[in-house]
Every structure is written in C-alpha cells, then in structure tokens.
Amino acid sequence: MGLYKLCEHKGRNRDRCEHPWWGSFRGVRVSLSKWANREIQSKAEAGAVLDEMRMAMRAGTFDARGLAAPKVGPMTFRELAEIYREQHVIPKRLAMGKNYTWSVKPFVDRFGDRALGDIRTADVQDFIADLRKPRAVHRRGVRVLSPSAVNRIVDLLRHMLNWAVGRELLTSTPFKRGSETLIKKFQEDNKRRRRIDEQEEAALLAQAPTHIQALIVAASTLACAPARCWRCGLPTSTSNAG
C-alpha cells in the first residue's frame, strides 16, 4: 500500500488534512510520525521517512517504533502539556522552554483534566472570548488584551493540538474540520499612532540641519491629529492646507 492515511479524505484534501501519515512495507504498517519520533508536515517528508523505514528493513535494523499499543484510557490536556514539553519543546531547544509552565498555564487551568477528545470548537471559542474580556491588573488598572496578544496565546494552543493529531494522540483538532478552518485569527492592528509633542519637536529641530528643519515642520503639520493645530491655532484642515 506504501504511503497512506487512515481517513476519509481523497486527493489533495488528503495530502493537506491533519491526519497522520502511515507507511506500509513488506506487510508491516507503521505510523511514520511515531517511527521517526517527529512531526511530519508534508507528503514529501512522509515519503522520505517511508524510504528510511524501507532501508532499515532491508538492512535488518528496523525496530517496532510506531507499533506500540496506545495508552489505555483517554489522554488529558495536562498529560499532553507534559508530553509536548518533553518531546517537542525540549528536543528542539525552543526559547519558550524557559517560561513553558507560565505559557501553558491558561490552557492547563481551563482544560487540564479534560480528555483531549472532549475539547470541542465551542470550548476553544469560549476560552478566546474570556481572554478578550477586560480584567484588573495589579497596579495597572483594567486592561484588555490586544488582538495580537490573543493570537499569540491561541497560536500555542493551536500548535499543541495539531501536534497531538500528528502524533496520533488526538484524532482531530477543534480548530479545523477537514480542510475548513473553524477558528480564525483576529486581524491585528500594529500601526503606531503616537505623535511627537511640542517639546519633542523643538528638541528635534534644534539638532537638525537647516535644510531638514522645513521637512520636519511639514511632516509634523501633516500628522496633526487634533481639531486645531497647536502650532498655529488654526483648524487642522486649514493648517495642513498651507
């Protein structure tokens, strides 16, 4: 049978779906991600691992990695968090390893003792909704996470569950149904809107060459945000016009 997946998808949908790749050679069927002990991201990578398996069989060095019996009972998210750390974060020497416990704490607090298969799309959506609620921060008042901050948090959860699917610890991820993305990222607005004040402009002009000063004044005038320009006192539209 060679290279295949145990799912209902066909053609390109099969090549792109989240289900793990399997390989068959000389009557032996192996989960390629488990046998290689790493994530397999593409069909080409799966084919390369299958070739390694064939070479190992021909050389008589093949072992039974990927054929071990699955864990008895459903795996919880807390167990996944530990396995993810031991088999992904630490081996790849990811920078997040230093703060890993803190990074996954929101997920463990929310889903810790739940079976992976019981975490539904609606559960993740409710988790994201709670992340976006205003919250009191010590000595900083009430704060709201920006869309980019929410995206970074959810990206880690997304990768952990996708990784679990690739390692056959989970049959599907709540983030997708087949090739359809169920939970999308928020649009991020990273534009900087701060304008220099009068003192900052004066200091900048004092240091700038004469031929640059006019450019600085023009740029500051065009960037005026208030209804009236603090330099001339005229309405912004009038001061910008000349």
Backbone as a ProteinNet text record, in pm:
[ID]
protein_1_A
[PRIMARY]
MGLYKLCEHKGRNRDRCEHPWWGSFRGVRVSLSKWANREIQSKAEAGAVLDEMRMAMRAGTFDARGLAAPKVGPMTFRELAEIYREQHVIPKRLAMGKNYTWSVKPFVDRFGDRALGDIRTADVQDFIADLRKPRAVHRRGVRVLSPSAVNRIVDLLRHMLNWAVGRELLTSTPFKRGSETLIKKFQEDNKRRRRIDEQEEAALLAQAPTHIQALIVAASTLACAPARCWRCGLPTSTSNAG
[TERTIARY]
82.5	0	86.5	210.1	300.9	262.6	239.1	210.8	59.6	1.8	-143.6	-182.2	-311.3	-368.2	-494.4	-524.3	-645.2	-757.1	-804.4	-911.9	-992.9	-1100.2	-1191	-1152.8	-1050.4	-1013.6	-945.2	-961.1	-903.2	-821.8	-727	-652	-579.6	-592.1	-522.9	-575.1	-703.5	-758.8	-692.9	-662.3	-592.8	-450.6	-381.4	-243.5	-234.8	-343.3	-339.5	-411.1	-483.8	-558.4	-462.5	-515.5	-430.5	-402.2	-462	-444	-301.9	-250.2	-110.9	-88.3	34.8	75	116.4	79.7	120.2	200.2	286.6	363.1	352.9	354.7	345.6	457	528.1	635.3	655.8	654.5	672.4	571.4	448.2	341.3	339.9	433.4	439.3	384.2	287.5	228.2	272.1	318.5	379.1	327.4	301.4	275.2	408.9	424.3	554.1	599.1	505.7	544.5	597.2	535.3	583.1	715.6	727.9	851	968.9	944.8	1052.2	1068.3	969.1	970.3	978.6	900.2	894.2	766.6	731.2	615.1	645.5	546	559.4	461.6	515.6	435	382.8	441.9	403.6	414.2	355.9	363.1	506.6	582	721.4	802.8	779.2	850.6	809.5	680.2	633	698.8	712	776.9	921.8	990.2	1130.2	1143.2	1050.8	1053.7	1022.6	929.7	898.3	1020.4	1096.5	1219.9	1320.4	1328.3	1417.8	1373.8	1241.2	1189.2	1222.7	1207.8	1241	1388.4	1473.5	1617.8	1651.1	1584	1608	1565.2	1452.4	1406.2	1502.6	1548.8	1641.4	1774.2	1814.7	1942.4	1929.8	1807	1784.4	1793.9	1784.7	1795.2	1660.3	1553	1420.6	1376.7	1319.8	1261.1	1112	1041.7	895.8	842.7	919.2	867.4	740.6	641.5	516.1	415.2	457.1	365.3	319.2	365.4	330.9	181.5	127.4	-15.1	-42.9	-156	-188.4	-212.8	-204.4	-229.3	-372.1	-386.2	-518.5	-590.5	-711.1	-787.2	-754.6	-845.1	-823.9	-712.7	-635.9	-530	-590.2	-548.3	-595.8	-505.3	-555.4	-473.6	-350.2	-363.5	-248.4	-137	-175.1	-75.4	-14.4	-96.8	-45.1	57.6	28.9	120.3	257.8	260.8	388.9	460	384.4	443.6	495.7	419.1	459.2	591.6	604.7	729.8	846.6	825.6	934.5	974.4	878.4	906.8	911.4	876.5	881.2	962.5	925.1	990.3	1136.6	1163.1	1299.8	1389.5	1349.5	1437.3	1471.9	1378.8	1403.7	1466	1487.3	1551.6	1481.7	1350.1	1272.5	1291.3	1290.3	1309.6	1200.3	1081	969.9	989.8	1090.1	1114.3	1138.2	1198.8	1228.9	1102.1	1000.4	875.1	758	787.6	685.1	567.6	596.4	489	395.6	453.4	371.9	293.6	354.2	288.3	165.9	173.7	61.5	-35.5	-5.8	-92.6	-238.5	-265.7	-406.7	-479	-407.4	-469.3	-490.8	-389.1	-399.1	-508.9	-518.5	-624.2	-762.1	-773.6	-904.7	-937.7	-839.8	-868.2	-792.7	-718.3	-623.7	-666.9	-779.1	-820.9	-924.4	-945.9	-1039.9	-969.4	-1038.6	-983.8	-967.5	-859.4	-833.6	-951.3	-1008.8	-1118.7	-1245.9	-1252.3	-1371.6	-1362.3	-1248.7	-1232.4	-1288.4	-1399.2	-1469.9	-1437.4	-1481.1	-1460.6	-1523.6	-1644	-1713.2	-1635.6	-1568.1	-1489.5	-1373.8	-1308.7	-1197.1	-1248.8	-1362.9	-1421.7	-1458.3	-1511.4	-1543.6	-1416.2	-1310.8	-1182.1	-1129.6	-1138.6	-1092.7	-1177.7	-1309.3	-1397.9	-1359.4	-1321.8	-1280.1	-1147.5	-1057.8	-930.7	-952.4	-1057.8	-1082.3	-1159	-1199.9	-1273.8	-1178.5	-1223.8	-1141	-1109.4	-989.2	-950.6	-864.6	-874.2	-796.1	-654	-557	-415.8	-355.4	-281.4	-225.4	-147	-187.5	-122.2	-132.2	-209.3	-219.6	-364.7	-455.9	-595.3	-655.3	-760	-829.4	-762.6	-728.8	-659.8	-737.8	-721.4	-781.6	-671	-661.1	-558.4	-582.6	-476.3	-486.9	-512.5	-564.6	-583.4	-455.8	-341.5	-215.7	-177.9	-203	-172.5	-260.5	-388.3	-479	-433.1	-392.9	-345.8	-224.8	-129.6	-9.2	-44.4	-137.6	-177.6	-245.6	-339.6	-417.5	-330.6	-229.1	-139	-69.9	-31.1	33.4	-63.8	-186.1	-287.3	-314.3	-323.3	-346.7	-235.4	-111.3	1.2	6.7	-23.4	-21.2	-120.8	-241.8	-343.5	-314	-259.6	-218.2	-105.1	-13.6	97.1	43.8	-57.7	-119.2	-182.5	-244.4	-302.6	-191.9	-82.3	28.9	92.9	87.4	144.1	38.7	-81.7	-192.4	-237	-219.6	-271.4	-414.4	-454.4	-585.6	-627.9	-753.5	-798.1	-820.8	-861.8	-883.7	-870	-847.2	-830.1	-957.5	-995.7	-1115.1	-1099.5	-978	-955.8	-994.6	-1009.4	-1038.7	-1139.9	-1212.2	-1297.1	-1259.6	-1181.2	-1126.9	-1028.2	-1052.3	-966	-1022.2	-1136	-1200.6	-1148.3	-1103.8	-1058.7	-1178.7	-1199.5	-1315.7	-1289.3	-1165.8	-1130.2	-1018.3	-1051	-954.9	-890.5	-777.8	-707.4	-776.9	-757.8	-809.4	-717.1	-777.3	-696.6	-618.5	-488.9	-402.9	-380	-379.4	-353.2	-229.8	-114.6	11.9	66.1	-20	25.1	52.4	156.2	191.5	125.5	52.8	-21	31.3	138.5	188.1	243.1	214.1	266.6	361.2	465.2	557.3	488.7	523.1	463.6	550.9	509.5	576.9	721.9	748.2	884.3	973.9	918.1	997.3	1032.1	935.8	963.8	1070.7	1065.1	1164	1303.4	1313.2	1442.9	1494.3	1403.1	1442.2	1489.8	1420.2	1458.1	1592.5	1619.7	1745.1	1865.5	1845.7	1955.5	1964.3	1859	1853.2	1920.9	1982.9	2038.3	1926.3	1962.3	1862.7	1772.7	1832.6	1753.6	1659.8	1682.3	1595.2	1482.6	1504.8	1405.8	1270.3	1273.3	1147.9	1071.8	1143.9	1079.4	1013.9	1082	1027.6	899.2	901.1	782.5	667.4	697	591.9	532.5	618.5	571.8	487.5	531	455.8	320.2	315.3	189.4	91	139.9	53.3	1.9	79.2	41.6	-43.6	-81.4	-161.5	-290.3	-312.6	-434.9	-547	-518.6	-627.6	-707.8	-822.5	-906.5	-836.2	-752.8	-677.6	-529.1	-449.5	-304.5	-248.3	-166.7	-112.3	-10.1	43.8	145.9	86.1	-19.4	-76.6	-214.6	-280.2	-410	-525.5	-494.7	-598.3	-657.4	-777.1	-830.3	-733	-728.5	-630.7	-636.3	-755.1	-767.4	-706.5	-720.3	-665.9	-514.6	-463.4	-318.5	-248.2	-310.4	-249.2	-247.9	-345	-353.4	-248.7	-183.2	-77.1	-76.2
-119.7	0	125.5	116.3	228.9	338.2	458.7	576.8	602.9	621.9	641.5	706.8	740.1	793.2	715.2	708.5	640.4	743	798.3	897.6	890.6	969.2	963.5	1059	1140.4	1240	1174.6	1239.5	1189.4	1299.8	1257.7	1351.1	1457.9	1583.1	1693.6	1719.1	1694.6	1712.3	1616.7	1497.1	1401.6	1449.5	1500.6	1545.7	1662.2	1742	1862.7	1848.8	1740.3	1727.2	1698.4	1708.8	1699.7	1556.1	1456.7	1317.5	1267.6	1179.7	1135.5	1042.7	1043.3	955.5	819.3	716.9	580.4	525.9	427.9	364.3	213	147.1	1.2	-55.2	-156.7	-219.9	-361.6	-458.8	-599.8	-646	-595.6	-638	-571	-478.1	-407.2	-266.9	-229.1	-96.2	-14.7	105.3	186.4	329.3	386	530.1	600.9	674.1	731.7	837.1	917	1019.1	955.3	844.8	776.7	706.1	646.5	574.3	670.8	788.1	886.5	972.8	966.6	1044.9	1194.6	1238.4	1382.2	1410.7	1537.2	1576.6	1563.7	1525.4	1517.1	1616.6	1716.2	1828.8	1814.5	1728	1721.3	1578.4	1558.1	1427.3	1393.9	1495.3	1472.2	1424.7	1486.1	1445	1304.4	1272.6	1138	1035.5	1070.4	979	954	1058.5	1042.1	949.5	962.7	874.4	730.7	712.8	577.9	514.9	594.8	544.1	501.1	578.8	541.1	408.7	390.4	266.4	147.6	165.7	58.9	21.3	125.2	98.5	23.1	60.2	-8.8	-154.8	-182	-320.4	-401.9	-341.3	-413.1	-440.4	-347	-363.7	-448.2	-483.3	-564.3	-486.7	-353.6	-270.8	-212.1	-252.8	-197.7	-239.2	-142.8	-176.7	-145.5	-172.5	-165.6	-31.2	75.7	206.9	237	289.6	321.6	209.4	92.1	-20.9	-46.7	37.2	15.2	37.4	-33	-19.5	119.6	179.1	312.8	314.4	431.5	449.3	406.5	335.8	291.8	410.5	435.7	547.8	676.1	773.1	898	982.1	1048.9	1137.4	1273	1328.3	1459.8	1568.6	1692.4	1803.1	1821.2	1798.8	1811.8	1715.6	1593.6	1495.6	1537.4	1592.4	1641.2	1751.5	1844.5	1955.2	1903.9	1797.7	1741.4	1670	1594.3	1523.2	1622.7	1727.9	1832.2	1895.5	1918.1	1975.6	1879.4	1752.5	1655.2	1613.6	1609.1	1554.5	1659.5	1783.7	1888	2009.1	2069	2193	2169.8	2069.2	2044	1992.2	1889.1	1840.8	1949.1	2039.9	2145	2270	2267.2	2378.5	2510.9	2508.8	2628.9	2730.7	2859.6	2966.2	2965.2	2921.1	2920.1	2819.8	2734.6	2633.6	2692.9	2813.1	2876.2	2918.4	2956.1	3001.9	2910.4	2785.8	2695.9	2680.7	2658.7	2638.8	2758.6	2879.2	3001.1	3013.1	2975.6	2989.6	2900	2778.1	2684.1	2689.3	2772.9	2779.1	2811.6	2909.8	2936.3	2814.7	2732.8	2614.2	2505.2	2485.5	2382.1	2417.5	2546.7	2588.6	2563.1	2580.5	2568.6	2423.9	2352.1	2218.7	2105.6	2137.1	2043.4	1899	1871.3	1732.8	1681.8	1755.3	1710.1	1621.7	1520.6	1435.4	1518.3	1493.5	1571.3	1565.2	1447.2	1430.3	1502	1547.9	1617.5	1769.2	1817.8	1962.5	1996.3	2066.4	2098.2	2239.2	2267.3	2400.4	2507.6	2482.2	2579.5	2605.9	2503.9	2522.3	2619	2604.5	2693.4	2834.8	2846.1	2977.7	3048	2973.8	3032.2	3076.3	2997.3	3032.6	3163.5	3178.2	3300	3419.4	3399.5	3507.7	3556.5	3464.1	3503.2	3579.5	3542	3614	3760.3	3787.3	3922.5	4011.4	3954.8	4034.3	4126.1	4246.3	4335.6	4267.9	4289.7	4229.6	4326.4	4317.4	4403.9	4349.5	4436.6	4400.5	4480.4	4414	4477.4	4602.7	4715.7	4845.5	4902.9	4838.7	4888.8	4912.3	4896.5	4919.6	4807.8	4841.6	4744	4740.3	4621.3	4605	4509.5	4527	4437.6	4389.2	4259.7	4205.5	4251.2	4288	4328.4	4205.8	4225.6	4111.8	4032.3	4101.4	4030.9	3945.2	3995.2	3916.6	3793.2	3808.5	3693.4	3592	3639.9	3549.8	3469.5	3534.3	3463	3352	3381.7	3280.8	3163.1	3193.5	3088.5	3009.8	3074.1	3003.5	2886	2904.2	2794.8	2679.9	2711.1	2605.8	2534.8	2611.1	2553.4	2455.4	2497	2410.5	2285.5	2299.8	2183.4	2077.8	2120.9	2024.4	1968.2	2050.2	1998.1	1896.6	1926.1	1834.3	1702.7	1710.4	1589	1504.8	1570.5	1497.3	1428.8	1501.9	1444.1	1325.3	1322.8	1210.8	1105.5	1120.5	1025.8	1018.2	1127.5	1136.9	1190.8	1243.3	1303.4	1278.7	1250.7	1217	1340.1	1451.9	1574.7	1693.7	1810.3	1931.7	2015	2078	2162.8	2289	2315.2	2434.2	2412.5	2286.7	2259.2	2147.2	2148.3	2036	2001.8	1895.3	1865.1	1973.4	2038	2147.2	2284	2286.4	2412.5	2461.2	2585.3	2646.1	2699.6	2648.1	2685.6	2806.1	2820.8	2932.6	3011.8	3132	3214.9	3317.2	3367.4	3468.4	3603.5	3686.5	3822.3	3908.7	4005.2	4097.8	4186.7	4195.6	4271.6	4412.5	4508.8	4647.3	4691.3	4684.5	4717.5	4854	4937.5	5069.4	5156.9	5237.1	5327.3	5461.8	5510.9	5634.8	5749.7	5730.7	5835.6	5952.2	6071.8	6192.7	6262.3	6325.2	6397	6522.3	6560.9	6680.9	6802.6	6918.5	7044.7	7043.6	6992.5	6989.9	6896.9	6781.7	6687.3	6744.5	6816.2	6875.8	6982.7	7063.2	7169.1	7109.5	7001.8	6937.1	6878.5	6821.9	6763.5	6870.9	6984.8	7094.8	7154.4	7157.6	7215.3	7133.9	7004.2	6917	6896.2	6933.2	6904.2	7014.2	6977.2	7078	7166.3	7284.9	7382.5	7324.9	7253.6	7204.9	7090.7	7032.6	6925.2	6980.1	7096.6	7151.9	7174.3	7225.9	7250	7120.5	7012.4	6882.8	6832.9	6855.3	6811.7	6887.9	7020.5	7101.8	7057.9	7032.4	6990.1	6855.1	6761.4	6628.5	6636.2	6718.1	6732.7	6795.4	6892.4	6959.1	6863.7	6784.2	6688.7	6580.7	6553.8	6446.9	6497.4	6626	6681.1	6600.2	6551.2	6475.5	6560.2	6664	6738.2	6818.8	6868.8	6952.2	7083.1	7131.4	7253.6	7225.9	7284.5	7265.4	7344	7280.7	7350.6	7456	7446.2	7540.3	7674	7668.7	7791.5	7825.1	7730.1	7756.6	7747.2	7722.9	7710.3	7571	7555.5	7419.3	7333.9	7205	7115.8	7120.8	7117.3	7118.2	7244.6	7360.7	7487.2	7489.7	7445.2	7448.3	7351.8	7236.6	7140.6	7192.1	7277.4	7326.1	7430.2	7483.3	7577.2	7693.6
0	0	0	55.6	52.9	149.6	96.9	177.2	180.3	299.5	306	438.6	449.4	572.4	606.8	734.9	780.8	800	689.8	696.3	567.7	563.2	450.1	337.2	356.8	256.2	135.9	20.4	-103.7	-171.8	-254.6	-337	-256.8	-303.5	-237.5	-97.1	-76.3	58.6	156.8	110.6	197	226.4	125	143.3	240.7	250.5	332.5	466.1	488.3	613.6	729.1	852.5	971.6	1015.2	950.4	992.8	962.7	1046.5	1033.4	913.4	865.8	756	808.7	733.3	762.9	644.5	675.9	570.5	581.6	467.3	466.1	378.2	431.1	354.3	406.6	314.4	349.2	454.1	441.3	530.2	666.3	688.7	817.3	798	881.1	875	996.2	969.3	1075.3	1068.4	1184.3	1193.8	1175.3	1066	1032.2	1131.5	1184.6	1281.6	1410.4	1452.9	1572.9	1546.2	1428.9	1399.1	1388.6	1328.6	1313.7	1438.5	1530.4	1653.2	1625.1	1526.7	1496.3	1417.1	1410.2	1331.7	1183.1	1106.7	961.1	901	831.1	786	643.6	562.4	421.9	369.2	252.1	187.1	150	105.2	68	188	304.4	424.9	466.5	451	483.6	392	263.4	169.7	205.5	253.5	292.9	413.4	509.5	626.7	586.8	492.2	444.3	378.8	304.7	244	350.9	460.1	570.2	631.3	645.1	701.4	611.5	480.4	386.1	393	402.2	411.3	538.7	649.5	776.9	768.6	701.7	687.6	602.4	493.4	405.5	474.4	562.3	631.6	757.9	794	913.3	1042.7	1035.2	1155.6	1197.8	1133.2	1164	1302.9	1378.5	1508.3	1502.3	1610.3	1609.1	1657.9	1641.2	1679.5	1599.8	1666	1598.6	1605.4	1656.2	1665.7	1808.5	1902.3	2042.7	2064.5	2161.3	2192	2246.4	2211.1	2259.4	2409.7	2468.9	2611.6	2644.4	2756.2	2799.4	2862.4	2814.8	2867.1	2792.7	2795.1	2722.3	2784.4	2699.8	2747.2	2782.4	2893.6	2934.4	2877.7	2880.2	2830.9	2917.9	3047.2	3136.3	3096.1	3060	3015	2882.2	2792.1	2664.5	2686.5	2779	2804.9	2846.4	2924.6	2968.3	2852.9	2774.9	2661.4	2557.7	2534.1	2437.6	2480.8	2609.3	2661.5	2644	2679	2677.5	2536.2	2444.3	2311.9	2200.7	2233.6	2130.3	2174.7	2286.6	2329.5	2366.2	2450	2495.7	2382.9	2305	2197.5	2094.8	2066.9	1967.3	2028.4	2158.8	2229.9	2200.6	2208.9	2182.6	2294.5	2257.1	2355.3	2461.2	2423.1	2517.3	2630.9	2619.7	2722	2859.7	2864.5	2993.2	3066.7	2991.3	3052.3	3016.1	2989.3	2937.3	3034.3	3161.5	3259.7	3263	3257.7	3257.9	3127.3	3014	2883.7	2870.6	2924.3	2909	3026.2	3126.6	3245.4	3210.1	3120.4	3087.7	3031.1	2952.6	2893.3	2997.9	3082.4	3185.8	3285.3	3321.2	3413.4	3353.3	3222.4	3156.6	3120.3	3064.1	3009	3078.9	3183.2	3242.7	3254.3	3319.3	3345.5	3245.9	3139.2	3037.3	2935.3	2887.7	2782.1	2654.9	2581.1	2459.5	2363.4	2349	2255.2	2295.8	2422	2469.4	2451.9	2405	2383.7	2246.5	2244.3	2120.8	2072.2	1950.6	1893.1	1980.3	2029.1	2114.4	2243.3	2296.4	2418.4	2393.5	2279.3	2245.7	2219.6	2152.9	2127.9	2258.7	2354.9	2485.5	2557.6	2544.8	2605.6	2546.3	2413.8	2347.2	2390.3	2402.2	2445.8	2585.4	2673.6	2808.5	2805.8	2712.5	2700.3	2663.3	2588.9	2539.1	2636.6	2748.1	2847	2923.4	2961.3	3044.4	3177.3	3224.9	3351.3	3431.2	3563.4	3651.1	3662.4	3639.8	3651.1	3765.5	3852.5	3971.9	3935.2	3993	3977.1	3835.7	3748.4	3611.3	3568.6	3664.1	3632.9	3549.3	3475.5	3391.5	3254.4	3209.5	3081.2	2992	2860.7	2762	2669.2	2649.3	2561.3	2417.8	2349.5	2209.8	2121.9	2000.7	1909.5	1886.4	1876.1	1853.4	1974	2095.7	2215.6	2223.7	2191.1	2189.4	2085.2	1968.4	1862.1	1907.6	1977.4	2021	2120.9	2211	2310.2	2240.8	2152.1	2086	1988.1	1929.3	1837.6	1905.5	2031.4	2104.6	2126.4	2166.5	2184.9	2052.8	1945.8	1813.1	1776.2	1798.4	1762.5	1849.7	1978.3	2067.2	2021.8	1985.4	1943.8	1804.9	1715.1	1584.6	1600.2	1690.8	1718.7	1773.4	1858.9	1914.6	1804.4	1705.4	1592.2	1513.1	1489.5	1413.9	1482.5	1615.2	1690.9	1724.9	1667.6	1689.1	1834.7	1906.7	2041.8	2040.5	1924.8	1906.5	1762.6	1739.9	1604.2	1518.2	1579.3	1502.8	1596.5	1539	1618.6	1614.8	1725.2	1724.9	1641.4	1594.4	1512.7	1366.2	1325.1	1184.7	1172.3	1060.5	1022.3	879.4	862.4	730.2	690.6	577.2	532	569.9	639.5	677.1	813	815.9	940.4	1017.4	1138.3	1217.7	1307.3	1351.9	1440.5	1374.2	1333.1	1260.4	1352.7	1310.4	1388.7	1375.9	1477.5	1472	1386	1318.2	1240.6	1336.2	1313.2	1402.1	1347.8	1437.6	1401.7	1479.3	1411.6	1477.2	1437.5	1378	1336.9	1459.8	1447.8	1556.5	1532.8	1632.5	1614.8	1700.6	1770.9	1859.2	1778	1822.7	1759.8	1857	1805.2	1892.7	1945.7	2068.2	2125.5	2095.2	2147.4	2114.9	2161.6	2282.5	2335.4	2255.2	2215.3	2136.5	1999	1940	1809	1819.5	1925.6	1944.3	1960.6	2038.2	2057.1	1926.7	1847.4	1718.4	1622.5	1617.8	1529.6	1569	1700	1748.2	1702.1	1679.3	1639.1	1488.4	1416.1	1272.4	1190.4	1077	985.8	931	883.5	837.6	727.7	630	517.1	557	674.7	722.1	809.1	870.6	961.3	893.5	771	699.3	675.7	647.5	626.1	754.5	867.8	996.5	1028	1004.3	1030.4	941	813.1	719.6	760.6	797.7	837.1	964	1059.9	1184.6	1159	1067.3	1036.7	971.3	876.6	808	901.9	1006.2	1100.6	1215.3	1214.6	1325	1341.2	1461.3	1487.7	1546.9	1629.5	1692.5	1592.8	1637.1	1550.7	1516.6	1610.8	1584.2	1602.8	1518.3	1523.7	1641.8	1727	1842.9	1801.5	1676.6	1633.5	1591.3	1508.4	1453.1	1509.2	1575.1	1632.3	1534.1	1406.5	1306.1	1302.2	1246.7	1228	1150	1180.3	1118.2	967	908.2	763.5	703.4	775.4	725.6	737.3	855.5	876.8	783.3	754.8	662.6	521	489.9	353.2	322	422.4	394.5	487.6
[MASK]
++++++++++++++++++++++++++++++++++++++++++++++++++++++++++++++++++++++++++++++++++++++++++++++++++++++++++++++++++++++++++++++++++++++++++++++++++++++++++++++++++++++++++++++++++++++++++++++++++++++++++++++++++++++++++++++++++++++++++++++++++

